Amino acid sequence: SAVQKRIMEKEVTRQLKQQQKEEARAQKEQSKGQKAASTKAAPKAKIIKEATKAVPSGPPGVMFIPGTKLKISGPPILKNKYLIADKSKTSTSLKSQICTGCRIDSQGRPKEPVVILKLSKSLDTMARENENYNRATFGLFPENFMKKIDYAKDVNVSRFPDHAALVLEQGSMDLKQYLATYAKDGLTGKAMRDAALVAGNCVRAMHSSGMVWTDL
Protein backbone atom coordinates (compact mmCIF):
# COMPACT_ATOMS: atom_id res chain seq x y z
CA SER A 1 0.00 0.00 0.00
CA ALA A 2 2.84 2.40 0.86
CA VAL A 3 4.51 1.62 -2.47
CA GLN A 4 1.27 2.30 -4.30
CA LYS A 5 0.83 5.69 -2.63
CA ARG A 6 4.39 6.60 -3.52
CA ILE A 7 3.73 5.63 -7.12
CA MET A 8 0.84 8.06 -7.37
CA GLU A 9 2.83 10.76 -5.54
CA LYS A 10 5.64 10.31 -8.09
CA GLU A 11 3.28 10.83 -11.03
CA VAL A 12 1.62 13.82 -9.35
CA THR A 13 5.04 15.34 -8.72
CA ARG A 14 6.07 14.77 -12.34
CA GLN A 15 2.96 16.51 -13.66
CA LEU A 16 3.34 19.41 -11.25
CA LYS A 17 6.98 19.89 -12.27
CA GLN A 18 5.96 19.89 -15.92
CA GLN A 19 3.29 22.49 -15.23
CA GLN A 20 5.78 24.61 -13.29
CA LYS A 21 8.27 24.42 -16.17
CA GLU A 22 5.63 25.60 -18.63
CA GLU A 23 4.66 28.50 -16.35
CA ALA A 24 8.31 29.44 -15.83
CA ARG A 25 8.91 29.37 -19.58
CA ALA A 26 5.97 31.71 -20.17
CA GLN A 27 7.17 34.10 -17.47
CA LYS A 28 10.67 34.06 -18.93
CA GLU A 29 9.35 35.07 -22.34
CA GLN A 30 7.47 38.00 -20.77
CA SER A 31 10.44 39.26 -18.80
CA LYS A 32 13.07 39.22 -21.59
CA GLY A 33 14.87 42.51 -21.90
CA GLN A 34 14.24 43.51 -18.27
CA LYS A 35 17.21 41.70 -16.69
CA ALA A 36 20.20 43.37 -18.39
CA ALA A 37 20.60 46.07 -15.71
CA SER A 38 20.96 43.52 -12.89
CA THR A 39 23.40 41.16 -14.64
CA LYS A 40 26.43 42.07 -12.50
CA ALA A 41 24.60 41.79 -9.19
CA ALA A 42 22.87 38.49 -10.02
CA PRO A 43 25.72 36.03 -9.25
CA LYS A 44 26.32 37.47 -5.78
CA ALA A 45 22.57 37.54 -5.03
CA LYS A 46 22.28 33.93 -6.15
CA ILE A 47 25.11 32.83 -3.86
CA ILE A 48 23.51 34.57 -0.88
CA LYS A 49 20.12 33.03 -1.69
CA GLU A 50 21.54 29.51 -1.99
CA ALA A 51 23.49 29.84 1.26
CA THR A 52 20.34 30.98 3.07
CA LYS A 53 18.41 28.05 1.61
CA ALA A 54 21.06 25.52 2.64
CA VAL A 55 21.26 26.53 6.32
CA PRO A 56 18.37 28.70 7.61
CA SER A 57 19.32 31.10 10.40
CA GLY A 58 18.74 30.04 13.98
CA PRO A 59 20.33 29.83 17.44
CA PRO A 60 24.04 28.91 17.51
CA GLY A 61 24.58 25.16 17.24
CA VAL A 62 21.13 24.50 15.80
CA MET A 63 21.01 23.00 12.31
CA PHE A 64 18.06 22.74 9.93
CA ILE A 65 17.03 20.49 7.09
CA PRO A 66 18.01 22.44 3.92
CA GLY A 67 15.24 24.72 2.64
CA THR A 68 13.02 24.11 5.68
CA LYS A 69 12.49 25.26 9.26
CA LEU A 70 12.77 21.68 10.55
CA LYS A 71 15.40 21.34 13.27
CA ILE A 72 17.83 18.44 13.03
CA SER A 73 17.84 16.07 15.98
CA GLY A 74 20.34 13.48 17.13
CA PRO A 75 23.41 11.97 15.48
CA PRO A 76 23.65 10.88 11.83
CA ILE A 77 22.01 7.57 10.98
CA LEU A 78 22.48 4.80 8.39
CA LYS A 79 26.27 4.67 8.63
CA ASN A 80 26.55 8.44 9.18
CA LYS A 81 24.95 9.26 5.82
CA TYR A 82 21.74 11.06 6.87
CA LEU A 83 20.47 13.62 9.37
CA ILE A 84 16.81 13.64 10.41
CA ALA A 85 14.39 16.26 11.71
CA ASP A 86 13.31 16.37 15.34
CA LYS A 87 9.65 15.84 14.42
CA SER A 88 8.04 12.89 12.68
CA LYS A 89 4.51 11.83 11.82
CA THR A 90 2.79 8.49 12.13
CA SER A 91 1.81 6.70 8.92
CA THR A 92 -1.84 5.96 8.13
CA SER A 93 -1.24 2.30 9.05
CA LEU A 94 0.05 3.44 12.48
CA LYS A 95 3.02 1.10 12.05
CA SER A 96 5.65 3.53 10.79
CA GLN A 97 7.16 6.94 11.48
CA ILE A 98 7.77 9.32 8.59
CA CYS A 99 10.67 11.77 8.94
CA THR A 100 12.17 14.45 6.75
CA GLY A 101 15.94 14.18 6.43
CA CYS A 102 18.95 15.09 4.32
CA ARG A 103 22.45 13.98 3.43
CA ILE A 104 25.49 15.02 5.44
CA ASP A 105 28.70 16.51 4.06
CA SER A 106 32.30 15.72 5.05
CA GLN A 107 32.18 18.47 7.71
CA GLY A 108 29.09 17.02 9.40
CA ARG A 109 26.78 19.70 8.03
CA PRO A 110 23.41 19.12 6.35
CA LYS A 111 23.27 19.24 2.57
CA GLU A 112 20.77 18.61 -0.20
CA PRO A 113 18.97 16.60 -1.41
CA VAL A 114 16.16 16.52 1.14
CA VAL A 115 14.80 12.99 1.55
CA ILE A 116 11.95 11.17 3.26
CA LEU A 117 12.69 8.37 5.73
CA LYS A 118 10.17 5.72 6.66
CA LEU A 119 11.08 3.92 9.89
CA SER A 120 9.31 0.93 11.41
CA LYS A 121 9.77 -1.93 13.89
CA SER A 122 7.90 -4.21 11.46
CA LEU A 123 11.14 -5.58 10.07
CA ASP A 124 9.59 -8.24 7.82
CA THR A 125 7.16 -5.72 6.33
CA MET A 126 9.96 -3.23 5.68
CA ALA A 127 12.11 -5.91 4.05
CA ARG A 128 9.22 -6.86 1.77
CA GLU A 129 8.52 -3.22 0.91
CA ASN A 130 12.19 -2.72 0.07
CA GLU A 131 12.05 -5.72 -2.26
CA ASN A 132 8.90 -4.33 -3.89
CA TYR A 133 10.66 -1.02 -4.53
CA ASN A 134 13.58 -2.89 -6.06
CA ARG A 135 11.28 -4.80 -8.41
CA ALA A 136 9.24 -1.73 -9.31
CA THR A 137 12.17 0.58 -10.04
CA PHE A 138 13.85 -1.98 -12.29
CA GLY A 139 10.66 -2.63 -14.26
CA LEU A 140 9.65 -1.21 -17.62
CA PHE A 141 8.20 2.03 -16.21
CA PRO A 142 10.46 3.20 -13.32
CA GLU A 143 9.47 6.84 -13.90
CA ASN A 144 6.11 6.12 -12.25
CA PHE A 145 7.73 5.37 -8.90
CA MET A 146 9.25 7.45 -6.15
CA LYS A 147 12.97 6.66 -6.20
CA LYS A 148 14.28 4.46 -3.39
CA ILE A 149 17.62 5.86 -2.31
CA ASP A 150 18.64 3.62 0.57
CA TYR A 151 17.55 0.88 2.96
CA ALA A 152 18.82 -0.34 6.34
CA LYS A 153 17.67 -3.25 8.47
CA ASP A 154 18.63 -1.40 11.66
CA VAL A 155 19.16 2.37 11.95
CA ASN A 156 20.90 1.78 15.31
CA VAL A 157 19.97 5.02 17.10
CA SER A 158 18.34 5.47 20.51
CA ARG A 159 15.43 7.48 19.10
CA PHE A 160 14.38 4.57 16.87
CA PRO A 161 15.58 1.35 18.53
CA ASP A 162 15.21 -1.84 16.47
CA HIS A 163 13.81 0.08 13.48
CA ALA A 164 14.41 -0.59 9.81
CA ALA A 165 14.46 2.39 7.44
CA LEU A 166 13.64 3.19 3.83
CA VAL A 167 15.08 6.39 2.36
CA LEU A 168 13.00 7.83 -0.49
CA GLU A 169 13.13 10.89 -2.71
CA GLN A 170 10.91 13.78 -1.66
CA GLY A 171 8.01 14.86 -3.87
CA SER A 172 6.66 18.40 -4.11
CA MET A 173 3.47 17.27 -2.37
CA ASP A 174 1.80 14.03 -1.31
CA LEU A 175 -1.52 12.67 -2.58
CA LYS A 176 -3.47 14.10 0.38
CA GLN A 177 -2.11 17.60 -0.30
CA TYR A 178 -2.85 17.29 -4.02
CA LEU A 179 -6.48 16.32 -3.38
CA ALA A 180 -6.81 19.18 -0.88
CA THR A 181 -6.17 21.66 -3.70
CA TYR A 182 -9.45 20.45 -5.25
CA ALA A 183 -11.37 20.18 -1.98
CA LYS A 184 -13.94 22.82 -2.93
CA ASP A 185 -15.17 21.47 -6.28
CA GLY A 186 -13.53 18.05 -6.41
CA LEU A 187 -11.71 16.63 -9.42
CA THR A 188 -13.34 17.66 -12.69
CA GLY A 189 -12.36 18.03 -16.33
CA LYS A 190 -8.62 17.89 -17.00
CA ALA A 191 -7.81 17.21 -13.33
CA MET A 192 -10.08 14.15 -13.41
CA ARG A 193 -8.49 12.92 -16.66
CA ASP A 194 -5.03 13.43 -15.22
CA ALA A 195 -5.95 11.43 -12.10
CA ALA A 196 -7.30 8.59 -14.23
CA LEU A 197 -4.14 8.61 -16.34
CA VAL A 198 -1.98 8.48 -13.20
CA ALA A 199 -3.93 5.52 -11.84
CA GLY A 200 -3.73 3.68 -15.15
CA ASN A 201 0.01 4.28 -15.48
CA CYS A 202 0.60 3.09 -11.93
CA VAL A 203 -1.34 -0.15 -12.48
CA ARG A 204 0.55 -0.75 -15.73
CA ALA A 205 3.86 -0.16 -13.95
CA MET A 206 2.94 -2.56 -11.13
CA HIS A 207 1.87 -5.29 -13.56
CA SER A 208 5.03 -4.89 -15.66
CA SER A 209 7.03 -5.53 -12.49
CA GLY A 210 5.13 -8.73 -11.74
CA MET A 211 3.05 -7.30 -8.90
CA VAL A 212 -0.67 -6.78 -8.31
CA TRP A 213 -2.26 -3.71 -6.74
CA THR A 214 -4.53 -5.36 -4.17
CA ASP A 215 -6.36 -2.41 -2.60
CA LEU A 216 -7.87 -0.73 -5.67
SESEMI-402948 format. One line per 8 residues: for each residue x, y, z of C-alpha. Coordinates in nm, 4 decimals, m for minus. Layout:
X Y Z; ...
END
This chain:
0.0000 0.0000 0.0000; 0.2839 0.2403 0.0859; 0.4510 0.1616 m0.2467; 0.1272 0.2299 m0.4305; 0.0826 0.5690 m0.2631; 0.4389 0.6602 m0.3516; 0.3730 0.5630 m0.7125; 0.0840 0.8063 m0.7367
0.2830 1.0758 m0.5539; 0.5636 1.0308 m0.8090; 0.3282 1.0828 m1.1035; 0.1618 1.3815 m0.9348; 0.5044 1.5344 m0.8721; 0.6071 1.4770 m1.2345; 0.2956 1.6505 m1.3658; 0.3339 1.9411 m1.1246
0.6975 1.9890 m1.2268; 0.5958 1.9894 m1.5924; 0.3294 2.2493 m1.5231; 0.5785 2.4612 m1.3291; 0.8270 2.4423 m1.6171; 0.5633 2.5602 m1.8626; 0.4655 2.8495 m1.6354; 0.8310 2.9440 m1.5834
0.8910 2.9370 m1.9582; 0.5968 3.1712 m2.0166; 0.7170 3.4104 m1.7473; 1.0665 3.4058 m1.8930; 0.9350 3.5074 m2.2343; 0.7467 3.7997 m2.0773; 1.0437 3.9262 m1.8798; 1.3065 3.9217 m2.1588
1.4874 4.2510 m2.1902; 1.4236 4.3507 m1.8271; 1.7209 4.1700 m1.6690; 2.0196 4.3372 m1.8390; 2.0601 4.6067 m1.5713; 2.0959 4.3522 m1.2895; 2.3398 4.1157 m1.4643; 2.6433 4.2066 m1.2498
2.4602 4.1794 m0.9192; 2.2868 3.8494 m1.0018; 2.5717 3.6031 m0.9252; 2.6318 3.7473 m0.5782; 2.2570 3.7544 m0.5030; 2.2275 3.3927 m0.6146; 2.5113 3.2831 m0.3860; 2.3508 3.4569 m0.0880
2.0118 3.3032 m0.1687; 2.1543 2.9511 m0.1989; 2.3492 2.9844 0.1261; 2.0342 3.0977 0.3067; 1.8411 2.8053 0.1609; 2.1061 2.5525 0.2644; 2.1264 2.6528 0.6319; 1.8366 2.8699 0.7606
1.9324 3.1096 1.0399; 1.8735 3.0035 1.3979; 2.0329 2.9831 1.7438; 2.4036 2.8911 1.7510; 2.4579 2.5165 1.7239; 2.1129 2.4500 1.5798; 2.1006 2.3001 1.2309; 1.8057 2.2736 0.9935
1.7026 2.0490 0.7086; 1.8014 2.2441 0.3918; 1.5244 2.4715 0.2640; 1.3019 2.4110 0.5682; 1.2486 2.5261 0.9255; 1.2768 2.1683 1.0554; 1.5397 2.1340 1.3267; 1.7827 1.8441 1.3027
1.7842 1.6065 1.5982; 2.0342 1.3482 1.7133; 2.3408 1.1970 1.5481; 2.3652 1.0883 1.1827; 2.2010 0.7566 1.0980; 2.2475 0.4802 0.8394; 2.6268 0.4666 0.8633; 2.6547 0.8437 0.9177
2.4947 0.9259 0.5821; 2.1739 1.1055 0.6870; 2.0473 1.3619 0.9369; 1.6809 1.3644 1.0414; 1.4386 1.6265 1.1712; 1.3311 1.6374 1.5336; 0.9653 1.5837 1.4424; 0.8040 1.2888 1.2680
0.4506 1.1834 1.1816; 0.2789 0.8490 1.2127; 0.1810 0.6703 0.8917; m0.1842 0.5956 0.8132; m0.1237 0.2297 0.9047; 0.0050 0.3441 1.2480; 0.3021 0.1098 1.2049; 0.5649 0.3531 1.0791
0.7158 0.6938 1.1483; 0.7769 0.9320 0.8593; 1.0673 1.1774 0.8936; 1.2174 1.4453 0.6746; 1.5944 1.4184 0.6431; 1.8952 1.5095 0.4323; 2.2447 1.3981 0.3432; 2.5486 1.5018 0.5442
2.8700 1.6511 0.4057; 3.2295 1.5722 0.5051; 3.2176 1.8469 0.7710; 2.9091 1.7016 0.9402; 2.6776 1.9699 0.8025; 2.3410 1.9120 0.6349; 2.3267 1.9243 0.2565; 2.0775 1.8610 m0.0205
1.8970 1.6598 m0.1407; 1.6163 1.6517 0.1141; 1.4801 1.2987 0.1550; 1.1948 1.1168 0.3257; 1.2695 0.8369 0.5727; 1.0171 0.5721 0.6661; 1.1075 0.3924 0.9892; 0.9312 0.0927 1.1415
0.9765 m0.1927 1.3890; 0.7900 m0.4209 1.1462; 1.1144 m0.5575 1.0067; 0.9591 m0.8239 0.7823; 0.7165 m0.5719 0.6332; 0.9957 m0.3233 0.5683; 1.2114 m0.5907 0.4050; 0.9218 m0.6859 0.1772
0.8520 m0.3223 0.0915; 1.2193 m0.2725 0.0075; 1.2049 m0.5719 m0.2261; 0.8897 m0.4328 m0.3892; 1.0660 m0.1019 m0.4527; 1.3584 m0.2888 m0.6065; 1.1284 m0.4799 m0.8408; 0.9245 m0.1727 m0.9312
1.2170 0.0583 m1.0038; 1.3846 m0.1977 m1.2294; 1.0660 m0.2635 m1.4262; 0.9647 m0.1209 m1.7622; 0.8203 0.2028 m1.6212; 1.0455 0.3202 m1.3322; 0.9469 0.6842 m1.3903; 0.6109 0.6118 m1.2255
0.7725 0.5370 m0.8900; 0.9254 0.7448 m0.6146; 1.2967 0.6657 m0.6198; 1.4276 0.4459 m0.3386; 1.7624 0.5864 m0.2314; 1.8642 0.3622 0.0573; 1.7548 0.0884 0.2964; 1.8824 m0.0340 0.6336
1.7665 m0.3253 0.8474; 1.8625 m0.1400 1.1661; 1.9161 0.2371 1.1949; 2.0897 0.1780 1.5307; 1.9973 0.5025 1.7096; 1.8337 0.5467 2.0512; 1.5434 0.7476 1.9096; 1.4381 0.4574 1.6874
1.5584 0.1346 1.8527; 1.5205 m0.1836 1.6466; 1.3812 0.0078 1.3483; 1.4407 m0.0595 0.9808; 1.4455 0.2393 0.7444; 1.3644 0.3189 0.3828; 1.5078 0.6394 0.2355; 1.2997 0.7829 m0.0488
1.3129 1.0890 m0.2708; 1.0906 1.3780 m0.1659; 0.8013 1.4859 m0.3872; 0.6663 1.8404 m0.4106; 0.3469 1.7267 m0.2366; 0.1800 1.4033 m0.1312; m0.1520 1.2670 m0.2576; m0.3473 1.4097 0.0378
m0.2114 1.7598 m0.0295; m0.2847 1.7291 m0.4017; m0.6484 1.6324 m0.3377; m0.6815 1.9181 m0.0881; m0.6172 2.1655 m0.3704; m0.9445 2.0447 m0.5254; m1.1368 2.0176 m0.1980; m1.3940 2.2819 m0.2926
m1.5169 2.1475 m0.6277; m1.3531 1.8049 m0.6406; m1.1713 1.6634 m0.9422; m1.3344 1.7662 m1.2694; m1.2359 1.8031 m1.6328; m0.8624 1.7892 m1.7000; m0.7815 1.7206 m1.3332; m1.0077 1.4153 m1.3414
m0.8493 1.2922 m1.6655; m0.5027 1.3431 m1.5217; m0.5946 1.1429 m1.2102; m0.7304 0.8586 m1.4234; m0.4136 0.8606 m1.6343; m0.1975 0.8482 m1.3204; m0.3930 0.5515 m1.1835; m0.3732 0.3678 m1.5150
0.0012 0.4283 m1.5477; 0.0595 0.3085 m1.1935; m0.1343 m0.0146 m1.2475; 0.0549 m0.0751 m1.5728; 0.3862 m0.0162 m1.3951; 0.2943 m0.2560 m1.1134; 0.1874 m0.5293 m1.3560; 0.5029 m0.4885 m1.5662
0.7033 m0.5529 m1.2492; 0.5135 m0.8729 m1.1739; 0.3053 m0.7298 m0.8901; m0.0666 m0.6783 m0.8309; m0.2260 m0.3707 m0.6739; m0.4526 m0.5357 m0.4168; m0.6362 m0.2407 m0.2597; m0.7869 m0.0733 m0.5670
END
